[in-house]
Amino acid sequence: MLDVLQISDPVAVFALVAFLILLAPIVMGRWQLPGTIGLLLAGAVLGPNGLGVLARDQSFVLFGTVGLLYIMFTAALEIDMVVLKRSKFHSIVFGLCTFAIPQGLGTLVGHYVLGFSWPAAILLASLFASHTLLAYPIASRLGIARNTAVTTAVGGTIITDTLALLVLAVIAGLTRGEVDEYFWYRLGASLGLYVFAILYGLPKLARWFFRHVGRDGVTEFVFVLAVVFGCASLSHAAGSEPIVGAFLAGLALNRLIPHNSTLMNRIQFTGEAIFVPFFLLSVGMLLDVRVFLADGRALLITTAMVATVTVSKWLAARLSSLLLGYSPAQARVVFGLSVAQAAATLAATVVGYEIGLFDDAVVNGAIVMILVTCVIAPWQVDRYGRLVAQDSADAPVLAPTERQRILTALSERSPSRHLLDLALMLRKPDHEQPIYPITVVQDNGNTTPQVAGAEQVLSDAVSYLSQAEVPASPLTRIDLNLASGILKARRELNATEVVMGWSEQSRAPEFFFGSLMENLLRDRDFSLVVLRPREPLNTTRRLLLAIPPEADLEPGFQAGVGLIKRLSHQLSAPVMVLTEEEGAQRIFKRLRAIKPDCDLVPGKLPRWAGLRRVLQEHYRDGDLIVLLGARQGGLAWKPVMTRLPEDLADTFPKANLLVVYAGEPDRENTLSIVNPEPATRMA
């Protein structure tokens, strides 16, 4: 409108956008509104149809498209696959409801109220049936991304968007005369091949890359970007839209990118800081108020479109929530996640305009509908998502005695990254406790060179943890032996877990399962987790968990199994449980009762003495062998347990091996926990 105000210098444009991204959450926060609304309004006011300060050029279109695909990708990436698998019926119910109700109601409104032809009315209704997970980042920030209602909404998205895009393909084909007797065969074959290639082929490619190529964070991040947008770009060849490809890529990579990892943090940070805000600004720029002032029919169409999509999506969310037993707050969150319109809506609008079914009034009505729903969606999710978070039973307030502290023993001879990844996966994010990396230098008189090397190891560890936005408190100890240094630090910190690795330069059994292990295991107040890494943990396909007989009667059983299930949950990997058939039912009952939830698959183990043979039968490439160890003197301990880790290491030289010795803390001595200040200590 005011070209004289337009900024053309790219540096100034980016600076202005950066200030908008910074100020939008601050300004909107004064009215208790999410920052996404501020970015949408800023795009409308400063865009080409407002003050004209910013032009919606190719840079905004590019970054906006990337932001939209990023939303779909991260939504699929953060899905709890265990919950999705168990609630797939919920996703199907909601997906069909949120497609059928808007599609049916929208067709009737388009034909009988607005006077469109049946093909135009059906295509118009497909705009209402689809939706975009615009408000998903808000649900993620509120900590409810793995709530059943949110998972259902995300799972239903791919159903309704796929059906809506199929309607678009059919109507466009009919109008252009492309629908013949082979149309459905071509469409079904191309889509089937496309989905199969992503969901089956991409995980294999990514697992190979993470094992053999991706040795640093930048390489892994660029690889993820390349495959996601590669999958999205191939969608048109399959008769679909890029948002479907990005969503499928997220599902395919879900198991390979743990939620508590540096790679996941990089993905979320880049999207929320740059790409998603650009998308919101670009959507806001589409609004042109002048069209409604000049054409009364355009105002009628816009009002009907906004009312229809809002009412139909609310009815779908409400009906699904009643059928599935969700609370009113969960129903509003589902509505907020499913009401926003963007990608598929724009695609259908453009196609309808090109083939002559839509005119300018419908195009502008669609833009206003996108803007209005993009304002409603984040407001609903932000307001009612807080109620869901408060009511969630998955986030109990922990007593001080339950606070978790992980001490991670590092050295120049062992691969620190694998141990730090394990510590990140075992850490409970809600505790907000740092991870304590420690190096122990043996006191041989001249320790200066060893201390310098140890401090470099700790510096690298702190840098790695900071990339995952996890605080670190590094410790250096000088002691006569490794066990003594670790135990002293463990007692000072009152650490609940100690994570250790196996040296690649010495024989693992001699180094770890000799006197060192015996000394460490004498302290029963913590859980000892020992990892022999051979491949990156995120490439794990399955956990093979060996539980000795009567281990469930040990006082530390719940603590040990809780760590293993947390690891399984992070890896989205099922657990095959191998325990003696006698007592297996009792153990399985206790396993299922321990949080968090994960896939538990029973395996057949007639006798504990045949464990190695059974493991050899079940082991496949990519499996993580996990042994729930037994401390001497416990009910599950037998003399054979002393050499069992060594035997497994020799039997499976190329496998990742994890041994967990559960802690048995004395509750009377852990009532008071001191919070040590992060510091590098020298003894």
RORO-143587 format. One line per 2 residues: their letters; for each residue x, y, z of C-alpha. Coordinates in steps of 0.001 Angstrom, whole numbers. Example, Ala and Ser with C-alpha at 12.3 -4.5 7.8 and 13.67 -1.06 7.14 Angstrom:
2
as	12300:-4500:7800  13670:-1060:7140
END
This chain:
683
ml	0:0:0  2815:2380:925
dv	5728:1422:-1297  7768:4289:72
lq	8049:2383:3365  9264:-835:1770
is	12617:-2187:2920  14630:-3776:115
dp	18040:-4206:1725  18293:-7941:2637
va	20315:-7204:5774  17710:-4746:7025
vf	14895:-7174:6173  16508:-9957:8150
al	17217:-7600:11063  13551:-6525:11142
va	12371:-10139:11005  14734:-11024:13860
fl	13283:-8210:15972  9745:-9382:15178
il	10608:-12937:16196  12093:-11562:19420
la	9312:-9115:20315  6209:-11088:19286
pi	6237:-13452:22303  7022:-10556:24662
vm	4201:-8322:23404  1628:-11111:23114
gr	2604:-12385:26542  1180:-9220:28096
wq	-2257:-10381:26948  -1462:-14016:27758
lp	-1502:-14942:24064  1049:-17137:22243
gt	3733:-15394:20208  2564:-17076:16996
ig	-446:-14751:16907  1866:-11752:17067
ll	3868:-12987:14080  713:-13541:12041
la	-565:-10053:12821  2873:-8556:12148
ga	2895:-10194:8711  -561:-8783:7947
vl	318:-5249:9081  3825:-5016:7589
gp	3167:-7136:4493  2423:-6019:923
ng	-1307:-5728:1631  -693:-3664:4773
lg	1935:-966:5230  4131:-2543:2566
vl	7269:-2549:4703  8039:-6187:3828
ar	7553:-7760:418  6443:-11377:179
dq	9312:-12241:-2145  10952:-15582:-2912
sf	12897:-15575:353  9713:-15452:2431
vl	8055:-18050:229  11090:-20340:521
fg	11548:-20026:4276  7795:-20151:4823
tv	7529:-23411:2898  10468:-24826:4820
gl	8818:-23784:8089  5569:-25516:7186
ly	7365:-28743:6293  9398:-28411:9487
im	6216:-28318:11568  4929:-31513:9968
ft	8325:-33214:10285  8901:-32375:13959
aa	5318:-33330:14823  5909:-36832:13463
le	9393:-36932:14989  8118:-36257:18507
id	5313:-38820:18396  5589:-41439:21091
mv	5529:-44514:18867  4520:-46750:21774
vl	1507:-44557:22530  669:-44217:18831
kr	782:-47966:18374  -1499:-48502:21339
sk	-3841:-45648:20379  -3909:-46239:16626
fh	-7664:-46857:16927  -7991:-43371:18447
si	-6062:-41830:15547  -8230:-43621:12988
vf	-11451:-42550:14715  -10386:-38931:14961
gl	-8888:-38890:11458  -12123:-40129:9916
ct	-14283:-37781:12027  -12206:-34691:11286
fa	-12367:-35530:7570  -15983:-36694:7179
ip	-17728:-33956:9181  -16018:-30942:7528
qg	-16168:-32618:4109  -19883:-33374:4404
lg	-20941:-30088:6010  -18695:-28066:3717
tl	-20151:-29699:581  -23691:-28864:1673
vg	-22784:-25250:2522  -20914:-24805:-756
hy	-23736:-26136:-2915  -26911:-24959:-1158
vl	-25730:-21760:600  -23064:-20412:-1753
gf	-24535:-21848:-4953  -21427:-23686:-6179
sw	-21597:-26644:-8538  -21147:-30067:-6968
pa	-17493:-30453:-8054  -16665:-26945:-6795
ai	-18544:-27572:-3523  -16729:-30878:-2937
ll	-13363:-29261:-3611  -14258:-26342:-1337
as	-15126:-28792:1443  -11735:-30471:1100
lf	-10234:-27156:2229  -12094:-27572:5536
as	-11262:-31276:5909  -7494:-30845:5882
ht	-5527:-29083:8593  -1981:-28115:9553
ll	-332:-28755:12917  514:-25086:13333
ay	50:-25133:17120  2052:-28304:17699
pi	5213:-26443:18837  3118:-24936:21643
as	1974:-28383:22769  5575:-29515:22683
rl	6756:-26581:24815  3988:-27261:27348
gi	5262:-30829:27754  2085:-32535:26484
ar	3437:-33715:23117  3152:-37327:24309
nt	-296:-36962:25838  -2761:-39397:24283
av	-5014:-36619:22970  -2099:-34851:21262
tt	-799:-38091:19788  -4294:-38845:18493
av	-4531:-35426:16841  -1133:-35838:15208
gg	-1905:-39372:14041  -5264:-38281:12639
ti	-3602:-35479:10664  -2020:-37795:8139
it	-5375:-39560:7606  -7468:-36462:6991
dt	-4800:-34665:4935  -4270:-37700:2738
la	-8015:-38089:2140  -8391:-34360:1442
ll	-5541:-34457:-1061  -7132:-37492:-2720
vl	-10332:-35477:-3139  -8247:-32722:-4721
av	-6614:-35183:-7111  -9946:-36720:-8158
ia	-11804:-33421:-8663  -8875:-31936:-10586
gl	-8644:-35080:-12706  -12390:-35036:-13473
tr	-12312:-31372:-14437  -9271:-31872:-16678
ge	-10628:-35138:-18120  -7748:-37215:-16708
vd	-9850:-39734:-14778  -10046:-42933:-16768
ey	-10242:-46616:-15851  -6520:-46651:-14962
fw	-6540:-43472:-12825  -7006:-45235:-9485
yr	-4432:-47896:-10326  -1819:-45258:-11179
lg	-2569:-43215:-8080  -2621:-46240:-5767
as	598:-47667:-7179  2524:-44382:-7013
lg	1369:-43579:-3476  2004:-47116:-2279
ly	5524:-47138:-3686  6202:-43682:-2236
vf	5046:-44592:1290  6892:-47924:1197
ai	10138:-46305:80  10048:-43767:2915
ly	8828:-45930:5790  10902:-48978:4863
gl	13895:-47682:2921  14651:-44426:4738
pk	15235:-46044:8196  17755:-48432:6641
la	19572:-45586:4907  19584:-43438:8059
rw	20769:-46295:10280  23663:-46974:7886
ff	24551:-43269:7808  24556:-42841:11597
rh	26730:-45950:11962  29338:-45306:9300
vg	29287:-41617:8319  27602:-39402:10901
rd	30355:-38924:13453  29634:-35274:14312
gv	26496:-33254:14995  26691:-30991:11946
te	26899:-33923:9534  23939:-35659:11150
fv	21828:-32495:11122  22525:-31764:7454
fv	21732:-35381:6586  18351:-35115:8309
la	17547:-31885:6455  18544:-33427:3132
vv	16428:-36573:3476  13367:-34732:4851
fg	13194:-32195:2059  14195:-34832:-459
ca	11189:-36931:570  8960:-33837:436
sl	10170:-32862:-3037  9316:-36298:-4455
sh	5705:-36115:-3249  4310:-34563:-6429
aa	5580:-37501:-8472  3503:-39759:-6209
gs	348:-37648:-6565  615:-36153:-3075
ep	1809:-32949:-1383  5144:-32131:296
iv	3577:-31990:3781  2773:-35711:3504
ga	6374:-36499:2575  7745:-34445:5483
fl	5381:-36165:7912  6306:-39627:6635
ag	10006:-38756:6908  9446:-37828:10542
la	7776:-41174:11207  10618:-43004:9477
ln	13317:-41209:11513  11377:-41260:14779
rl	13186:-44273:16235  16619:-43000:15198
ip	16451:-39558:16840  15918:-39882:20614
hn	13929:-37089:22211  16707:-36309:24712
st	19578:-35911:22263  21715:-33153:20820
lm	20413:-33871:17320  16784:-33443:18416
nr	17696:-30200:20164  19332:-28875:16991
iq	16264:-29775:14930  13833:-28109:17328
ft	15984:-25020:17835  16475:-24350:14128
ge	12788:-24743:13361  11417:-22663:16227
ai	14029:-19906:15908  13985:-19368:12111
fv	11829:-21498:9834  8494:-21571:11697
pf	8473:-17782:12399  9142:-17104:8704
fl	6177:-19339:7839  3891:-17430:10208
ls	4979:-14080:8789  4463:-15294:5214
vg	929:-16494:6017  52:-13152:7585
ml	1235:-11349:4443  -1459:-13051:2360
ld	-4330:-11075:3891  -5836:-8343:1645
vr	-8638:-6439:3398  -9410:-4333:313
vf	-11071:-7256:-1455  -13881:-7395:1112
la	-14525:-3679:948  -15036:-3900:-2805
dg	-17121:-7089:-3073  -20037:-8061:-798
ra	-20077:-11610:-2208  -16491:-12064:-1131
ll	-17476:-11123:2424  -20328:-13679:2360
it	-18062:-16448:1073  -15374:-15615:3616
ta	-17854:-15601:6507  -19313:-18935:5396
mv	-15878:-20498:5026  -14617:-19346:8432
at	-17829:-20389:10183  -17973:-23776:8463
vt	-14388:-24773:9177  -14609:-23630:12813
vs	-17917:-25360:13548  -17105:-28567:11667
kw	-13654:-28972:13233  -15117:-28303:16684
la	-17841:-30895:16105  -15257:-33430:14931
ar	-13030:-32832:17946  -15973:-32940:20351
ls	-17467:-36100:18873  -14099:-37865:18822
sl	-13426:-36860:22432  -16790:-38233:23542
ll	-16175:-41507:21722  -12626:-41829:23063
gy	-13249:-40630:26612  -11155:-37446:26609
sp	-11595:-34616:29096  -13057:-31241:27985
aq	-9563:-29695:28120  -8183:-32481:25920
ar	-11061:-31949:23483  -10164:-28260:23183
vv	-6506:-29145:22588  -7529:-31574:19832
fg	-9692:-28834:18328  -6825:-26342:18493
ls	-4441:-28741:16784  -6902:-29579:14010
va	-8524:-26237:13191  -5523:-24444:11663
qa	-5483:-24309:7859  -2406:-23748:5707
aa	-585:-26127:3380  -3237:-28425:1937
tl	-5713:-25524:1952  -3431:-23376:-153
aa	-2699:-26274:-2503  -6379:-27018:-3088
tv	-7211:-23313:-3486  -4525:-22763:-6113
vg	-5550:-25866:-8070  -9232:-24925:-7899
ye	-8444:-21433:-9167  -6303:-22775:-12023
ig	-8967:-25191:-13280  -11732:-22561:-13063
lf	-13769:-23905:-10127  -12792:-21028:-7791
dd	-12706:-17267:-8371  -10917:-14405:-6598
av	-13526:-14304:-3840  -12794:-17910:-2832
vn	-9052:-17343:-2952  -9271:-14353:-606
ga	-11783:-16198:1569  -9295:-19042:1900
iv	-6562:-16599:2910  -8746:-15039:5593
mi	-9769:-18498:6765  -6092:-19442:7074
lv	-5341:-16294:9059  -8334:-16637:11414
tc	-7765:-20325:12104  -4052:-19727:12608
vi	-5006:-17258:15357  -7591:-19549:16977
ap	-5364:-22649:16973  -2414:-21448:19084
wq	-4726:-19640:21498  -6765:-22797:22127
vd	-3735:-25059:22523  -1912:-22603:24761
ry	-4896:-22017:27051  -6240:-25554:27380
gr	-2872:-27277:26985  -1896:-25800:30336
lv	-4919:-27467:31914  -3974:-30775:30322
aq	-422:-30410:31633  -1717:-29686:35132
ds	-4066:-32668:35068  -1524:-35042:33547
ad	-677:-37985:35770  2549:-38472:33804
ap	4295:-35577:35547  4076:-36133:39302
vl	5831:-33816:41703  8894:-35692:42916
ap	10042:-35685:46476  13581:-34517:47180
te	14582:-38098:48015  13723:-39135:44458
rq	15943:-36563:42789  18165:-38032:40107
ri	21873:-37349:39709  23909:-39077:37024
lt	27680:-39354:37403  29356:-40254:34102
al	32906:-41620:34297  34988:-40580:31275
se	38540:-41200:30167  40762:-40574:27171
rs	40638:-44295:26333  36851:-44707:26120
ps	34381:-43134:23625  32836:-40305:25633
rh	30058:-39500:23161  28337:-42874:23572
ll	28400:-42562:27364  27058:-39019:27273
dl	24279:-40070:24885  23366:-42846:27325
al	23352:-40397:30244  21083:-38038:28276
ml	18615:-40832:27573  18572:-41987:31202
rk	18152:-38467:32552  14727:-37270:33667
pd	14296:-33817:32092  11723:-32703:34665
he	14362:-32936:37432  16461:-30186:35810
qp	19569:-31707:37348  22951:-31439:35622
iy	24926:-34422:34419  28205:-34836:36289
pi	31036:-35967:33974  34060:-37083:35967
tv	37623:-38075:35165  39865:-39819:37684
vq	43634:-39441:37400  45717:-42067:39179
dn	48214:-40531:41610  51606:-41702:40371
gn	53609:-38709:41478  53649:-36616:38288
tt	49972:-36029:37402  50241:-32758:35459
pq	50060:-34260:31920  47229:-36622:32927
va	45247:-33789:34527  45595:-31690:31383
ga	44277:-34553:29266  41436:-35180:31716
eq	40400:-31532:31652  40268:-31619:27835
vl	37975:-34662:28006  35702:-32813:30444
sd	35731:-29671:28309  34554:-31679:25290
av	31875:-33343:27428  30533:-30011:28707
sy	30417:-28678:25138  28552:-31766:23921
ls	25984:-31598:26735  25459:-27872:26207
qa	24415:-28596:22621  21523:-30589:24088
ev	20787:-27703:26502  21622:-29922:29462
pa	23702:-28407:32284  26967:-30126:33185
sp	29039:-30035:36345  32492:-31445:35520
lt	34659:-33072:38162  38341:-34053:38196
ri	39714:-36400:40846  43269:-37473:41684
dl	43218:-40748:43577  45163:-43938:44062
nl	42730:-45911:41892  39730:-45401:39674
as	37172:-47077:41938  38118:-45002:44959
gi	37905:-41728:43022  34492:-42562:41571
lk	33050:-43744:44882  34219:-40666:46784
ar	32658:-38372:44191  29512:-40499:44165
re	29071:-40163:47915  29759:-36418:47935
ln	27141:-35840:45232  24762:-38525:46473
at	24568:-39622:42828  21779:-42050:41982
ev	23430:-43525:38859  26994:-44003:37704
vm	27513:-44521:33957  30765:-46147:32826
gw	32239:-47481:29621  34590:-50261:28588
se	38110:-49387:27504  38928:-50263:23895
qs	42675:-50336:24646  42518:-53044:27279
ra	40684:-56308:27726  37233:-55350:28912
pe	36741:-58291:31312  40074:-57673:33052
ff	39544:-53938:33307  35937:-53819:34355
fg	34858:-57133:35756  37792:-57644:38074
sl	38556:-55746:41247  37170:-52452:39919
me	33640:-53814:39540  33815:-55615:42854
nl	34813:-52410:44632  32130:-50339:42963
lr	29380:-52860:43634  30066:-52873:47359
dr	28283:-49526:47487  24609:-50436:47112
df	23288:-46894:47258  23463:-46242:43517
sl	22758:-47930:40186  25833:-48836:38148
vv	25347:-48762:34361  28193:-50175:32231
lr	28146:-49795:28439  30286:-51599:25869
pr	29576:-49488:22739  30053:-50806:19235
ep	27485:-48723:17319  25659:-45418:18033
ln	22817:-46064:20472  20257:-44297:18294
tt	20606:-47071:15676  19213:-49637:18135
rr	16363:-51679:16681  15485:-53719:19768
ll	16573:-54412:23346  17260:-58011:24384
la	16782:-57861:28159  18042:-60770:30271
ip	16552:-60874:33782  17920:-63497:36201
pe	15481:-65636:38226  14007:-63975:41330
ad	15438:-60595:40305  11979:-59085:40790
le	12266:-59877:44505  15355:-57681:44837
pg	14792:-54245:46449  16371:-52447:43476
fq	14346:-54176:40765  12076:-51205:40126
ag	14990:-48764:39897  16938:-50959:37480
vg	14002:-51764:35230  12952:-48099:35290
li	16310:-47130:33765  16029:-49804:31078
kr	12455:-48855:30181  13422:-45188:30035
ls	16143:-46102:27568  13681:-48154:25519
hq	11223:-45256:25579  13848:-42817:24294
ls	14955:-45186:21546  11359:-46163:20644
ap	12719:-49718:20598  10747:-52739:21813
vm	12128:-54919:24599  12324:-58694:24278
vl	12402:-60053:27823  14341:-63247:28449
te	13774:-64803:31863  13180:-68319:33146
ee	9718:-69636:32340  9200:-70396:36007
ga	8288:-67054:37517  8085:-65293:34122
qr	4432:-64379:34597  5145:-62748:37955
if	8082:-60799:36521  6079:-59626:33511
kr	3329:-58333:35768  5848:-56218:37672
lr	7552:-55068:34471  4313:-53695:33040
ai	3566:-51791:36242  6854:-49845:36138
kp	6893:-46516:34294  7455:-45425:31587
dc	5511:-47570:29158  7311:-49436:26394
dl	6737:-52442:24140  7460:-55641:26081
vp	7728:-58873:24105  8158:-62191:25969
gk	10943:-64490:24835  11299:-68186:25624
lp	14066:-69116:28061  13503:-72580:29606
rw	16514:-72323:31927  18838:-69483:32880
ag	21852:-71655:32112  20870:-71579:28419
lr	20854:-67770:28178  23796:-67479:25779
rv	22329:-70030:23383  18911:-68302:23381
lq	20531:-64901:22864  22440:-66262:19878
eh	19150:-67490:18408  17379:-64145:18838
yr	20197:-61675:18225  19952:-59591:15063
dg	22070:-56750:13745  21135:-53561:15590
dl	20050:-55252:18836  21226:-53928:22202
iv	21901:-56729:24697  20942:-55649:28215
ll	21723:-57658:31340  20049:-56838:34616
ga	22964:-57642:36893  22759:-59052:40400
rq	24826:-57921:43366  26538:-60551:45445
gg	24427:-61697:48366  21112:-60877:46702
la	18336:-63339:45899  19142:-63269:42174
wk	22897:-63695:42605  24596:-66959:41700
pv	28314:-67644:41183  27779:-67785:37417
mt	26655:-64126:37497  30238:-63024:38188
rl	31501:-64174:34785  28285:-63692:32807
pe	29083:-60151:31521  32508:-61376:30411
dl	30974:-64378:28636  28425:-62180:26834
ad	31168:-59781:25759  33149:-62673:24257
tf	30095:-64291:22636  28896:-61058:20991
pk	32061:-59072:20152  30293:-56730:17702
an	27135:-56046:19723  26306:-53117:21973
ll	26206:-54525:25504  24712:-52865:28579
vv	24879:-54147:32162  22692:-52517:34820
ya	23265:-53143:38521  20280:-51629:40296
ge	20860:-49503:43370  19459:-50414:46760
pd	19669:-47095:48645  19110:-46883:52383
re	16101:-44587:52619  16998:-43418:56115
nt	20321:-42061:54904  18947:-40217:51853
ls	16354:-37972:53427  18572:-34924:53081
iv	20198:-34182:49736  22650:-31373:49307
np	22698:-29491:46020  26370:-29166:45085
ep	27376:-26182:43029  28710:-26941:39528
at	32473:-26782:39766  35614:-28483:38606
rm	37181:-30079:41655  40741:-31198:42206
a	41650:-33619:44994
END
